[in-house]
Amino acid sequence: MMSRATTTPAASPSSSTCSALSAVFSSWRAPTIPRFLGLKKLPPFTTNTTTILQSKCSTYSFTSSNTSRRPRAMDSVVGVRASTAQPLKNADELIDSVETFIFDCDGVIWKGDKLIEGVPDTLDMLRAKGKRLVFVTNNSTKSRKQYGKKFETLGLDVSEEEIFASSFAAAAYLQSINFPKDKKVYVIGEDGILKELELAGFQYLGGPEDGGKKIELKPGFLMEHDKDVGAVVVGFDRYFNYYKVQYGTLCIRENPGCLFIATNRDAVTHLTDAQEWAGGGSMVGAIAGSTQREPLVVGKPSTFMMDYLANKFGILKSQICMVGDRLDTDILFGQNGGCKTLLVLSGVTSLSALQSPNNSIQPDFYTNKISDFLSLKAAAV
């Protein structure tokens, strides 16, 4: 299996280099995938890569460690942005320029089970101004319905239709490719993924139930696995163990055409407001390491959820502002989708990290927390 190419900033490429890169991307055709998925080709790019290369060659440059690698669906094109983020000074100007606000949850709306100060009044103000609000989280431990209960517990009036978790994205992706109902999904993750798969009508096994299973290694021991598993979905899993690693690995490596889907690759997550905890990326990394395959990521920064939202609500992406606390997921998610972006410093990203010369992901604006919409609005009056 070919390894993922690494991209590092380099000097601006020559016009001949740009033309060559554009030719490679424009001539690429999606590879075939197994017949049982019901498609002849993988989903197309969500971004016009050729156009980016032609129009941005003066801004982006790429040095690849594996030039023979073909681009995959949902890969992100990352480079060094020429502009730098600006502090948000006029909230009204940003609010009036868009129709929809997409909010990340952890680090933006809450931390652990604690609501971040000023959130209710901010959301009420935006609704009063006629803005559509959508909440997108990479956390796959809960289903949309379960997240609805969490919002309610925190005193926030948010409907299930406004919530999009990566657990839902995994099920929605399988539906989008007509994943056959006679195939099964092995889940390395928690209850949220199971509930969304069940609602979508898919058969599944694994999940928390396998958290207590152990392997007793002895001479000649052979671990069996279900040959009907057609996809392995990996998300954040507090019950992660060696049994799940081996079972998922066997399915991916030995079942012809078995998909490897990740809800996200977040390095850390907020389980409590006291510290950061190892995120779903650690579980995904274990399976990627044992299978020597890279997953198809359906959560941020993949644009799958952005495309789904735009189609569901009929939203023009240029009329969306993505608000998040992570540069490599939230902000890149918004940028990949062609949206305005606002970084809040109430979560994992500090001002020093944003302004570091090593950081190539620059949002349009940054501010301390979303309730700054209220204070900056008042200051502008």
C-alpha angles and dihedrals in degrees: 000000000000115000125239112270116239120226122210130174114262138166117299108280124240121256089254090055091050091050091050093050092047091051092052094051096041092051095047118111125195113260121242120261132202117301094234090069090068095233132098095209141025117263112282125253114286089211128051095241095182092055091049091052093048097046100034104040089110089057106032131049131178135207112188128200090200111036092174092065116109118222116258130217112273095018113147122232105219127183143145113291116220094215127066130223118269125215111251106252104158112043094178092058092055094041093051092048096063139046100205135042119201112199128196110219113212108069093007107055099014144354112223102317096333122101115230113242117270097012099122094051091046094052091046090052093051092048090049088056090054098253122153112233124205127179118209123183133178090209106111099183092097135046122231090263092051091049088051088059091050091053089049092050089053090052097254123136102221123148124222089244090063094055125086118178125180088245087065091044091058092054092042091052092052089050091049092058094042093244103199117256092222090064123081134227121222109211126209097183143060141292096289093068092046093052094049092048090050092050089051091052099247127143115236144174135186122039122121090341090072092049093093097043119112135191118230104205115210135149113298095007113156120188113220123214136187110269090203093068106116099173138028114206116198123193139148108315126182088185095056114148144157093268090063092046092054095042094049091044092053092050094049096043101038107030108082111245095000110166123229108211126179123196088208144328098226111159094209139015139192109250090154134009091243100074146343119274132205108277137215091279089076092060093044090048092056092055092043088053096050096043097037087225132119118231129236103243117213098178128070131343089027109092094226093102092043091054091046092051094046091052095043096051099027091240123168105227091221087062093057129092116200112210118194147138100229124077099199096046114020101031094038088047090056094044093048088052095050094247134137111261134214122186118205119202094213093096137037101325121081126200090248091054091050093050095042113123087229092063113092097174110090122179121211091245141002135201139165100257139340093261085071083082085075100044095042089048090052092046091053093054 
